[in-house]
Amino acid sequence: MDWQKKYQDKIMSPAEAVRLIRSGDTVNSNFGGSIPYALLDALADYALENLEDVTLYLAGFYKQARIAEKKYNDHVRIRSCFLGPGERREILGGSDLCYQPMHLSNITQDRTEKHRARVLLAAGSEPDENGRISLGVAPFDPALLDVCETVILQVNRRMPFVCGPGCLIPAERVSCLVPLDEELPEMHLSAPTPEQRAIAAAIAERVPDGACVQFGIGGVSAAIGEALMARRELGCHSEMFTDPLMKLMQAGVITNSRKSYCPGRTVFTNALGSRALYDYMDHNMLLESQPCALLNDPRNIAKNDNMISVNGAICCDLAGQVCAESIGFRQFSGTGGQLDYVRGARWSRGGKSFLTLPSVHVDKAGRRSSNIALTLPAGSIVTTPRADVHYIVTEYGAADLLDEPTDVRAERLIAIAHPDFRDRLRFEAKQAGYIV
């Protein structure tokens, strides 16, 4: 039976669906590609004349969403636990969109308890023959269905059908279905720079056959994907699923044959990349999507032997403290799952975590500064504390800081700083008492 006939009583237009939201409501939405962007545009149109004091919790705008623009702030407050390019653009434009600090492994507890919502918004696939809707690129925890009174789901035929706990929800649990197709956010990677390839090489030489990998998106991740093509029988347990990971699967490098947690399947909680990536995901039984609270739990990450975690950083100090989310006082991205994976890798037998950054930053005026400094710039947020850091990697090598004393940390970090800044860093380290 055609799903629209079967669920005819649940089908609404975007304008009808957003009228289910009331002034004073708390609304929860999803992450990245599973945010129902077209529904949020309908909500923006409705809110201007009809809503006050609505709070919307979500994460990671990778497409434009008018609801975050300044003119809607008096009607709908946006709270995001991870800033994507869309959030950053609106904040620069004067929006009062506010960042919510949070480890992504804690998101279910927050959304079902402290910031419990009456309304849940998401985007998913068409219902299958069993009435199951796939949330595709980013699931939520099924517990949200139990606490949200109204569940509004945008049915998008461009959403890949992916299986996994929290990724499949019965259409019967949804208050209304809004058939509305739109393209998913896409991110296409440029060819890695020589510096990014050098960082990747330093990591790849420390990754054994049979390891389980996690890395995000960007030039370093693309370079790591290239550098790992010679490995065998890798596994994948990664918050993000991206094109480089897909290519490792297609090449037979990632087989998931040695994993302890979900053996035989690549597991992820958020996918972002090309249309080819989303097509590869569709009905692919080698993939499984899981909610952040499950996948990012360090105890689950640590079940995989030789867990390799790779995440980006913005800067670090000579004590080993790492900032990965702010540029001074300006929030840039979010805490995300970095510390979840750093700790999960540390608890894993044979595990290693790597935090990567280029050795220098060049500002718009062409001035260079070292990303490794005596102290973090004023306002910088410590994303990973020094006692948790394992490897810091620049294009000049990898510094193993795990459980090392402060003088060893400082010396090893200076050794991977840009050569033009090493003498100054050593002088400052001696003045501070890090090095005798």
C-alpha positions in Angstrom: 0.0 0.0 0.0 1.2 3.5 -0.8 2.4 5.1 2.4 0.6 8.3 1.8 -2.7 6.4 1.6 -1.9 4.4 4.8 -1.0 7.5 6.8 -3.3 9.9 5.1 -4.6 11.1 8.5 -1.1 12.2 9.5 -0.1 14.1 6.4 0.0 17.9 6.7 1.5 20.7 4.7 4.4 22.6 6.3 2.2 25.5 7.2 -0.3 23.2 8.9 2.4 21.3 10.8 4.1 24.3 12.4 0.7 25.5 13.7 1.1 22.6 16.2 3.8 24.7 17.9 2.5 27.1 20.6 3.9 30.2 22.3 6.1 29.2 25.3 7.0 25.8 23.8 10.4 24.2 24.0 11.1 22.4 20.7 13.9 19.9 20.1 15.3 19.3 16.6 18.1 17.1 15.3 21.7 17.5 14.1 23.1 18.5 10.7 21.5 16.8 7.8 18.5 15.5 9.8 17.4 19.1 10.7 14.2 19.7 8.8 15.4 22.9 7.1 12.3 23.4 5.0 10.0 23.0 8.1 12.1 25.6 9.9 11.5 28.0 7.1 7.8 27.4 7.5 8.2 27.9 11.2 9.9 31.3 10.6 7.0 32.5 8.5 4.5 31.4 11.1 6.4 32.7 14.1 6.6 36.4 13.1 2.9 36.9 13.6 1.8 34.1 15.9 4.5 32.9 18.3 6.4 34.3 21.3 8.8 32.8 23.8 9.6 29.6 21.8 13.0 27.9 22.5 14.5 25.7 19.8 17.3 23.3 20.7 19.4 21.8 17.9 23.0 21.4 16.6 25.0 22.1 13.4 23.4 24.2 10.7 25.1 23.1 7.5 22.4 24.9 5.4 20.9 28.3 5.7 18.0 28.4 8.1 16.0 31.7 8.2 14.7 30.9 11.7 18.1 31.8 13.1 18.1 35.3 11.6 18.0 38.3 13.9 14.5 39.4 13.0 13.1 36.1 14.4 14.9 36.3 17.7 12.0 37.9 19.6 9.8 34.9 18.6 12.1 31.9 18.6 15.3 31.6 20.6 17.9 29.2 19.1 20.1 27.1 21.4 22.8 25.1 19.5 25.2 22.6 21.2 27.4 22.6 18.1 27.9 25.6 15.8 28.0 24.9 12.1 28.7 27.4 9.4 25.0 28.4 9.4 25.0 29.4 13.1 28.3 31.2 12.7 27.0 33.3 9.8 23.9 34.3 11.7 25.8 35.2 14.9 28.1 37.5 12.8 24.9 39.0 11.3 23.7 40.0 14.8 21.5 37.0 15.8 21.4 36.2 19.5 21.6 32.5 18.8 23.4 31.1 21.8 25.8 28.2 22.2 25.0 25.4 24.7 28.2 23.7 26.0 27.8 20.0 26.1 29.5 16.7 25.4 27.4 15.0 22.7 27.3 11.8 24.8 25.1 13.7 27.2 22.6 15.0 24.7 19.8 12.5 25.4 19.9 13.2 29.1 19.7 16.9 28.5 16.9 16.6 25.9 14.8 14.2 28.0 15.3 15.8 31.4 16.8 19.3 31.8 15.6 20.8 28.5 12.7 18.5 27.8 10.5 19.6 24.9 6.9 19.4 24.1 7.6 19.3 20.3 10.1 17.3 18.4 11.1 18.2 14.8 13.1 15.9 12.5 13.6 14.9 8.9 13.5 11.3 7.7 13.0 9.0 4.8 9.7 7.7 3.4 8.2 5.0 5.5 9.1 1.5 4.3 6.7 -1.4 3.9 6.7 -2.0 7.6 5.9 1.6 8.4 9.5 2.4 9.6 11.0 5.8 8.9 14.8 6.2 8.8 16.3 9.3 10.2 19.2 8.6 7.8 22.2 10.8 8.4 21.6 11.6 12.1 19.4 9.7 14.6 17.9 10.8 17.9 17.4 8.6 20.9 14.0 6.8 20.9 13.6 8.1 24.5 12.6 11.5 22.9 9.5 9.9 21.5 8.4 9.1 25.0 8.8 12.6 26.4 7.7 14.8 23.4 3.9 15.2 23.1 4.1 16.2 19.4 6.4 14.7 16.8 6.6 16.5 13.4 8.6 14.7 10.7 9.5 16.0 7.3 9.5 13.1 4.8 12.4 13.7 2.4 12.9 11.2 -0.4 16.5 12.3 -0.7 17.2 11.0 2.9 19.1 7.7 2.8 17.5 4.8 4.5 19.9 3.7 7.3 19.2 1.1 10.0 20.2 1.2 13.6 18.8 1.9 17.2 17.3 5.3 17.2 17.5 5.6 13.5 14.3 3.7 12.7 11.1 5.0 14.2 7.5 3.7 13.5 5.3 6.1 11.6 2.6 5.3 14.2 4.7 7.2 16.8 4.7 10.4 14.7 2.0 13.1 15.1 2.2 14.4 11.5 4.1 13.6 8.3 5.1 16.5 6.0 6.1 15.3 2.5 8.7 17.8 1.5 11.8 17.0 -0.6 15.0 19.0 -0.3 18.7 18.4 -0.9 20.8 17.4 2.1 23.7 19.5 3.2 26.8 18.6 1.2 30.5 19.2 1.9 33.1 18.5 -0.7 36.7 18.2 0.3 39.6 19.9 -1.4 42.8 18.1 -2.0 44.9 18.0 1.2 47.8 20.4 1.5 51.4 19.2 2.0 51.1 20.1 5.7 47.9 18.1 6.1 49.5 15.1 4.4 52.5 15.4 6.7 50.1 15.3 9.7 48.3 12.3 8.3 51.6 10.4 7.7 52.6 10.9 11.3 49.3 9.4 12.5 49.1 6.6 9.9 52.5 5.2 10.9 51.1 4.7 14.4 47.9 2.9 13.2 48.3 -0.9 13.1 46.3 -3.3 10.9 43.1 -4.3 12.6 42.7 -0.9 14.4 39.3 0.8 14.8 39.3 4.4 13.6 37.4 7.6 14.2 38.0 10.9 12.5 36.0 13.8 11.4 35.8 16.0 8.3 38.3 18.3 6.6 41.7 18.2 4.8 43.5 16.2 7.5 40.8 13.6 7.5 41.0 13.4 3.7 44.7 12.9 4.0 44.4 10.3 6.7 41.9 8.4 4.4 44.6 8.3 1.7 47.4 7.4 4.1 45.4 4.4 5.5 44.8 2.8 2.1 47.7 0.4 2.8 46.2 -0.9 6.1 44.2 -4.1 6.4 41.0 -5.1 8.3 40.3 -1.7 10.0 37.2 -1.1 11.9 35.2 2.2 12.1 33.4 3.6 15.2 33.1 7.2 14.4 30.8 10.1 15.4 31.0 11.3 11.8 30.7 9.2 8.7 32.4 11.0 5.7 33.6 10.4 2.2 37.2 9.3 3.3 35.6 6.6 5.5 33.3 5.5 2.6 36.3 5.2 0.3 38.1 3.0 2.9 35.1 0.8 3.0 34.8 0.6 -0.8 38.5 -0.3 -1.0 38.1 -3.1 1.4 40.3 -1.5 4.0 37.5 -1.0 6.6 36.0 -4.5 7.1 35.0 -4.2 10.8 36.1 -7.8 11.2 38.1 -7.3 14.4 35.7 -4.9 16.3 34.2 -5.9 19.6 31.4 -3.3 19.5 29.0 -3.9 16.6 31.4 -6.2 14.7 30.9 -6.3 10.9 29.3 -2.9 10.7 30.6 0.7 10.5 28.8 2.7 13.2 28.3 6.5 13.3 25.9 9.1 14.6 26.2 11.9 12.0 27.0 11.8 8.3 28.1 14.7 6.2 29.7 14.7 2.7 28.8 14.4 -0.9 25.7 13.1 -2.6 27.7 10.0 -3.5 28.1 9.4 0.2 24.4 9.6 0.9 23.7 7.3 -2.0 26.2 4.8 -0.7 24.5 4.8 2.7 21.0 4.1 1.3 20.0 0.6 2.4 23.6 -0.4 3.1 23.5 -3.1 5.7 27.3 -2.6 6.4 26.4 0.7 8.1 24.5 1.3 11.4 23.6 4.7 12.8 23.3 5.1 16.6 22.3 8.0 18.9 25.2 10.1 20.4 24.4 8.9 23.9 25.1 5.3 22.8 27.9 5.7 20.2 29.8 8.5 22.0 29.8 6.8 25.4 33.5 6.3 26.1 32.8 3.0 27.7 31.4 1.7 24.4 34.2 3.3 22.4 36.7 1.6 24.6 35.3 -1.9 23.9 37.2 -1.8 20.6 40.9 -2.7 20.9 43.4 -0.4 19.2 40.9 2.4 19.0 42.4 5.3 17.0 40.7 8.7 17.6 41.7 11.7 15.4 40.2 15.2 16.0 41.2 18.7 15.1 42.3 21.5 17.4 42.7 25.3 17.1 45.6 25.8 19.5 47.3 24.3 22.5 49.6 25.6 25.3 52.9 24.2 26.5 51.1 22.4 29.4 49.2 20.4 26.8 45.7 22.0 27.2 43.8 22.0 23.9 41.3 24.4 22.6 39.2 23.0 19.7 36.1 25.1 19.8 36.7 28.8 20.2 38.8 31.6 18.7 39.6 33.6 21.8 36.2 34.6 23.3 34.3 33.8 20.0 32.7 30.4 20.0 33.5 28.7 16.7 32.2 25.1 16.8 31.5 23.1 20.0 32.7 20.7 22.5 31.2 17.9 20.4 32.5 14.4 21.0 36.2 15.2 21.2 36.7 14.4 24.8 34.4 11.4 24.6 36.7 9.8 21.9 39.9 10.9 23.6 38.9 9.1 26.8 37.4 6.2 24.9 40.6 5.7 23.0 42.6 5.9 26.2 40.6 3.2 27.9 40.8 1.0 24.8 43.5 -1.7 24.9 46.2 -0.4 22.6 44.2 2.8 21.9 45.7 6.1 20.9 44.1 9.6 20.4 45.5 12.3 18.2 44.7 16.0 18.2 45.9 17.8 15.1 46.6 21.4 14.2 48.8 23.3 11.8 51.9 24.7 13.4 51.0 28.3 12.5 48.0 30.6 12.0 48.1 33.3 9.3 45.6 36.1 9.8 44.0 38.2 7.1 46.8 40.7 7.2 49.4 37.9 6.5 50.8 37.9 10.1 51.9 34.6 11.4 51.5 33.3 15.0 52.3 29.9 16.5 49.4 27.6 17.3 51.5 26.2 20.1 52.0 28.9 22.7 53.1 29.3 26.3 49.4 30.0 27.3 46.2 29.8 25.4 44.9 33.1 24.0 42.5 35.0 26.4 39.0 33.5 26.3 40.1 30.2 24.7 38.0 27.3 25.9 39.8 24.2 27.0 38.1 21.4 25.1 40.5 18.6 26.2 42.3 18.9 29.5 46.0 18.3 29.6 45.7 15.1 31.7 43.6 13.5 28.9 45.8 14.5 25.9 47.7 11.7 24.3 49.3 12.9 21.0 49.4 16.4 19.6 50.3 16.4 15.9 51.5 19.1 13.6 53.2 18.9 10.2 56.5 18.6 12.1 55.6 15.4 13.9 53.7 13.9 16.8 54.3 14.7 20.5 53.3 11.9 22.9 52.2 13.7 26.1 50.3 10.9 27.8 51.1 11.1 31.6 54.3 13.0 31.0 55.7 15.6 33.4 55.5 19.3 32.5 59.1 19.7 31.3 58.8 16.7 28.9 55.5 18.1 27.6 57.0 21.5 26.9 60.1 20.1 25.2 58.1 17.7 23.0 55.6 20.4 22.0 58.4 22.9 21.2 59.9 20.2 19.0 56.8 20.0 16.8 56.2 23.8 16.7 57.2 25.8 13.6 61.0 26.2 13.6 60.6 30.0 13.5 58.9 30.0 16.9 60.9 27.4 18.8 63.6 29.6 20.3 61.0 32.0 21.6 58.8 29.2 23.0 61.9 27.7 24.8 62.8 31.1 26.3 59.2 31.5 27.5 59.0 28.0 28.8 62.2 28.6 30.9 60.8 31.9 32.2 57.6 30.2 33.3 59.6 27.3 35.0 58.4 24.6 32.6 62.0 23.9 31.6 64.9 24.3 33.9 
